């Protein structure tokens, strides 16, 4: 219940960002800060030969997955939590393993 309310609020913030330039700036600032923290946190998993763009792309893709999971949570996921956890671990391993 709480997760679905938080997800619904996040979606409403994004919708308001489309209508309001000030809110859009705040959302952009938050997303930039999250990306910077992601780069810092996941830098130890960077593979030889990866460019900065490669690392950022993997983090952005992970963000898309998290956004999708949040949306599914707002709508009520039908997947078993343990199966979702296994799938999530597999995806992270494929991106950074």
Residue pairs with C-beta under 8 A, 6 or more apart in sequence:
3 70
3 73
3 74
4 73
4 74
4 75
4 76
6 70
7 70
7 71
7 73
7 74
8 74
10 70
11 71
11 74
13 23
13 27
14 27
16 23
17 23
17 24
17 26
17 27
18 24
34 63
35 56
35 59
35 60
35 63
38 59
38 62
38 63
39 55
39 56
39 59
42 55
42 58
42 59
42 96
43 55
45 96
46 55
58 95
58 96
61 95
62 91
62 92
62 95
65 88
65 91
69 77
69 84
69 88
72 79
77 84
79 87
